Amino acid sequence: MANTYTQIYVQIVFAVQGRQNLISEGIREKVEKYICGIVSNKKSKPIAIYCNPDHLHILIGLHPSISVSDMARDIKANSSKWMNEEKMIIGKFKWQEGFGAFSYSKSQIDAVVKYIANQPEHHKKATFKDEYIQFLKNFEIEYNEKYLYEWID
């Protein structure tokens, strides 16, 4: 892509099927590294990632040839396939359908990286549902709660 210059930062968020707490601390780093490899193999840059037991946040410097939807699809498909092949959990692992994607400017990156790194502390105060709905509100995204994730209250 000669003469193409971009700066595209996107945080992608998605949940484990059924919102089960399947990503234990014992496998979290392995899953994160594998997902970062998927992103890198798509000509993009993983900047920050945190796999909570029931959902994931990843901040990506997205290559302009890759759509956000394709990136989310490939992360979910390839990581779940790998986790099942490696028998990372008892039973079958699957991500829920859908994802959230939120764009940022260069000046916001440090704050987003800190936010993602601070997920364990953040979730002592707020549920994933509260967090996700707050993202939608902050980014002024219209939504129908009927079509959001399966929530565990």
VODREN-134088 format. One record per residue (C-alpha): z, y, x; residue in three letters. Coordinates in steps of 0.001 Angstrom, whole numbers, padded with zeros to 6 digits. Layout:
% residues N
[[Z,Y,X],"ALA"]
...
END
This chain:
% residues 153
[[000000,000000,000000],"MET"]
[[-001227,002769,002267],"ALA"]
[[000059,006248,001493],"ASN"]
[[002582,004981,-001039],"THR"]
[[006069,006348,-000566],"TYR"]
[[008860,005592,-002991],"THR"]
[[012589,005706,-003422],"GLN"]
[[013581,003528,-006374],"ILE"]
[[017223,002551,-006778],"TYR"]
[[018158,000282,-009671],"VAL"]
[[021420,-001398,-010607],"GLN"]
[[020801,-004609,-012540],"ILE"]
[[023596,-006154,-014601],"VAL"]
[[023575,-009489,-016412],"PHE"]
[[026010,-012117,-017641],"ALA"]
[[026655,-015842,-017358],"VAL"]
[[025536,-017846,-020420],"GLN"]
[[028314,-017902,-022980],"GLY"]
[[030228,-015438,-020780],"ARG"]
[[031958,-018370,-019137],"GLN"]
[[033922,-017711,-015940],"ASN"]
[[031740,-019973,-013798],"LEU"]
[[031382,-017968,-010584],"ILE"]
[[034633,-018783,-008827],"SER"]
[[035878,-016952,-005763],"GLU"]
[[035085,-020111,-003775],"GLY"]
[[031338,-019825,-004427],"ILE"]
[[030975,-016069,-005029],"ARG"]
[[029834,-015116,-001521],"GLU"]
[[027332,-017992,-001326],"LYS"]
[[025813,-016958,-004660],"VAL"]
[[025672,-013311,-003575],"GLU"]
[[023933,-014213,-000299],"LYS"]
[[021407,-016387,-002101],"TYR"]
[[020624,-013639,-004605],"ILE"]
[[020242,-011098,-001785],"CYS"]
[[017714,-013478,-000219],"GLY"]
[[015738,-013553,-003473],"ILE"]
[[015671,-009745,-003546],"VAL"]
[[014622,-009519,000121],"SER"]
[[011834,-012058,-000437],"ASN"]
[[010509,-009736,-003183],"LYS"]
[[009971,-006937,-000618],"LYS"]
[[013051,-005126,-001913],"SER"]
[[016398,-004228,-000389],"LYS"]
[[019740,-005509,-001691],"PRO"]
[[022187,-002631,-001209],"ILE"]
[[025339,-003846,-002992],"ALA"]
[[026223,-006927,-005003],"ILE"]
[[029268,-008344,-006733],"TYR"]
[[029390,-011561,-008734],"CYS"]
[[032276,-011402,-011157],"ASN"]
[[033273,-014761,-012674],"PRO"]
[[031208,-013999,-015800],"ASP"]
[[028674,-011299,-014810],"HIS"]
[[026833,-009743,-011891],"LEU"]
[[026073,-006241,-010606],"HIS"]
[[023410,-005701,-007963],"ILE"]
[[022052,-002420,-006614],"LEU"]
[[018521,-002761,-005281],"ILE"]
[[016111,-000544,-003394],"GLY"]
[[013132,-001724,-005440],"LEU"]
[[009659,-002105,-003910],"HIS"]
[[007096,-000288,-006089],"PRO"]
[[004984,-003418,-006553],"SER"]
[[007848,-005256,-008289],"ILE"]
[[008845,-004489,-011871],"SER"]
[[012518,-004415,-012804],"VAL"]
[[011869,-007147,-015398],"SER"]
[[010210,-009410,-012837],"ASP"]
[[013060,-008850,-010380],"MET"]
[[015731,-009674,-012977],"ALA"]
[[013781,-012734,-014164],"ARG"]
[[013312,-014036,-010619],"ASP"]
[[016942,-013484,-009628],"ILE"]
[[018181,-015276,-012733],"LYS"]
[[015693,-018165,-012633],"ALA"]
[[015895,-018858,-008911],"ASN"]
[[019655,-018461,-008563],"SER"]
[[020459,-020667,-011559],"SER"]
[[018004,-023325,-010335],"LYS"]
[[019608,-023246,-006867],"TRP"]
[[023155,-023335,-008248],"MET"]
[[022286,-026384,-010350],"ASN"]
[[020496,-028175,-007485],"GLU"]
[[023455,-027501,-005174],"GLU"]
[[025917,-028535,-007904],"LYS"]
[[027851,-025300,-007396],"MET"]
[[029679,-025870,-010693],"ILE"]
[[030531,-028799,-012924],"ILE"]
[[027910,-028888,-015661],"GLY"]
[[024815,-026713,-015944],"LYS"]
[[024711,-023077,-014860],"PHE"]
[[022596,-020549,-016744],"LYS"]
[[022454,-016772,-017062],"TRP"]
[[022361,-015178,-020522],"GLN"]
[[019114,-013778,-021811],"GLU"]
[[018552,-010080,-021140],"GLY"]
[[019857,-007607,-018595],"PHE"]
[[020766,-003984,-018107],"GLY"]
[[018964,-001843,-015551],"ALA"]
[[020121,001617,-014556],"PHE"]
[[018361,003958,-012124],"SER"]
[[019986,006256,-009596],"TYR"]
[[019073,009039,-007200],"SER"]
[[019732,008842,-003453],"LYS"]
[[022728,011180,-003840],"SER"]
[[024434,008689,-006198],"GLN"]
[[024086,005583,-004009],"ILE"]
[[027442,005827,-002211],"ASP"]
[[029307,006112,-005521],"ALA"]
[[027410,003149,-007013],"VAL"]
[[028070,001005,-003927],"VAL"]
[[031807,001813,-004183],"LYS"]
[[031764,001062,-007908],"TYR"]
[[030168,-002340,-007349],"ILE"]
[[032509,-003198,-004458],"ALA"]
[[035488,-002237,-006625],"ASN"]
[[034636,-004623,-009485],"GLN"]
[[037841,-006718,-009279],"PRO"]
[[040025,-003609,-009600],"GLU"]
[[037795,-002088,-012270],"HIS"]
[[038049,-005188,-014451],"HIS"]
[[041838,-005106,-014377],"LYS"]
[[041470,-002026,-016615],"LYS"]
[[038224,-002561,-018532],"ALA"]
[[036440,-005555,-020041],"THR"]
[[032813,-006314,-019273],"PHE"]
[[031954,-005335,-022844],"LYS"]
[[033628,-001933,-022434],"ASP"]
[[031937,-001442,-019079],"GLU"]
[[028481,-002382,-020331],"TYR"]
[[028666,-000238,-023460],"ILE"]
[[029850,002673,-021314],"GLN"]
[[026758,002234,-019100],"PHE"]
[[024543,002358,-022191],"LEU"]
[[026297,005497,-023419],"LYS"]
[[026276,007217,-020014],"ASN"]
[[022555,006584,-019634],"PHE"]
[[021937,007562,-023280],"GLU"]
[[020307,004228,-024080],"ILE"]
[[019999,003447,-027767],"GLU"]
[[021138,-000086,-028571],"TYR"]
[[021993,-002385,-031420],"ASN"]
[[025274,-004196,-030772],"GLU"]
[[023824,-007225,-032563],"LYS"]
[[021437,-007696,-029620],"TYR"]
[[023914,-007243,-026789],"LEU"]
[[025476,-010125,-024863],"TYR"]
[[027712,-012771,-026346],"GLU"]
[[031113,-011151,-025938],"TRP"]
[[034393,-012890,-025326],"ILE"]
[[037131,-010664,-026641],"ASP"]
END
